[in-house]
Amino acid sequence: MSGYLAMGYDLCTEYTYPESENISAGLLNITTSIYGIILIISLESLMNTYGDIPVHIGLCLALLLGFILTAITKNEQRRQDAKKKAQYERIARIEMNVNDIPETNQLTYSIT
């Protein structure tokens, strides 16, 4: 489950890119806590009524639902695309040397 949680954090960060990663992580933590509380309360009443086999089936169905929702999620990498775009623009600016202004953070070496 911890691997699934890490993937959820990454997807949440990608979908809410212009916003801070802290906001998306906080919303994800709140959502998983509420989901866990609801799941525990409902499965506890199910166990008291029908026994443990339906509870195991319910947990498997919850995992299956999460897998299906993850599988149909569109792969959108806003943060990664913005990072790549910034790197390409910097490389193009270095190559073209816009306005003949040297790049201040570019390392230069002189061999004499």
C-alpha positions in Angstrom: 0.0 0.0 0.0 2.9 2.4 0.6 3.9 2.3 -3.0 0.4 3.1 -4.1 0.3 6.1 -1.7 3.6 7.4 -3.2 2.1 7.1 -6.7 -1.0 9.0 -5.5 1.1 11.8 -4.2 2.9 12.0 -7.5 -0.3 12.0 -9.5 -1.9 14.6 -7.2 1.2 16.9 -7.5 1.1 16.6 -11.3 -2.6 17.4 -11.6 -2.4 20.4 -9.3 0.9 21.8 -10.8 0.6 25.5 -10.5 -0.3 25.1 -6.9 2.2 24.1 -4.2 2.9 20.5 -3.5 2.0 21.1 0.1 -1.6 21.9 -0.7 -2.1 18.8 -2.8 -0.4 16.6 -0.2 -2.6 18.1 2.5 -5.7 17.5 0.5 -4.7 13.9 -0.2 -4.0 13.3 3.5 -7.4 14.7 4.5 -9.2 12.6 1.8 -7.4 9.4 2.7 -8.2 9.9 6.4 -11.9 10.5 5.7 -12.0 7.5 3.3 -10.3 5.3 6.0 -12.8 6.4 8.7 -15.8 5.6 6.4 -14.3 2.3 5.3 -13.5 1.2 8.9 -17.0 2.1 10.2 -18.8 0.4 7.4 -16.6 -2.7 7.4 -17.0 -3.0 11.2 -20.8 -3.0 10.9 -20.5 -5.5 8.1 -18.3 -7.8 10.2 -20.6 -7.6 13.2 -23.6 -8.6 11.0 -22.2 -11.1 8.5 -18.7 -12.2 9.7 -15.2 -11.8 8.3 -15.5 -13.2 4.8 -17.6 -10.3 3.5 -15.2 -7.8 5.1 -12.3 -9.4 3.1 -14.3 -9.2 -0.1 -15.2 -5.6 0.7 -11.5 -4.7 1.1 -10.6 -6.5 -2.1 -13.3 -4.6 -3.9 -12.0 -1.3 -2.5 -8.5 -2.1 -3.8 -9.9 -3.1 -7.2 -11.9 0.2 -7.4 -8.7 2.1 -6.6 -6.8 0.2 -9.3 -9.5 0.8 -11.9 -9.6 4.5 -11.1 -5.8 4.7 -11.4 -5.8 2.8 -14.6 -8.3 5.1 -16.3 -6.6 8.3 -15.1 -5.3 10.3 -17.9 -1.5 10.6 -17.9 -0.9 14.4 -17.6 2.5 15.6 -16.5 2.1 19.3 -16.1 5.0 19.8 -13.6 7.4 17.7 -15.7 6.5 19.4 -18.9 7.0 22.8 -17.4 10.4 21.8 -16.1 11.5 20.5 -19.5 10.2 23.6 -21.1 12.3 25.8 -18.8 15.4 23.7 -19.5 14.9 23.9 -23.2 14.3 27.7 -23.1 17.5 28.1 -21.0 19.5 26.0 -23.5 18.1 28.0 -26.4 18.9 31.3 -24.7 22.5 30.1 -24.1 22.9 29.1 -27.7 21.4 32.2 -29.2 22.9 34.5 -26.5 19.9 36.8 -26.6 20.9 40.5 -26.6 24.5 39.6 -26.3 24.1 39.3 -22.5 26.2 36.4 -21.1 24.5 33.8 -19.0 25.4 34.7 -15.4 25.1 31.2 -14.0 27.0 29.5 -16.8 30.3 28.1 -15.8 33.3 29.3 -17.9 36.8 28.0 -17.8 39.9 29.6 -19.2 42.8 27.4 -20.1 46.1 29.3 -20.4 
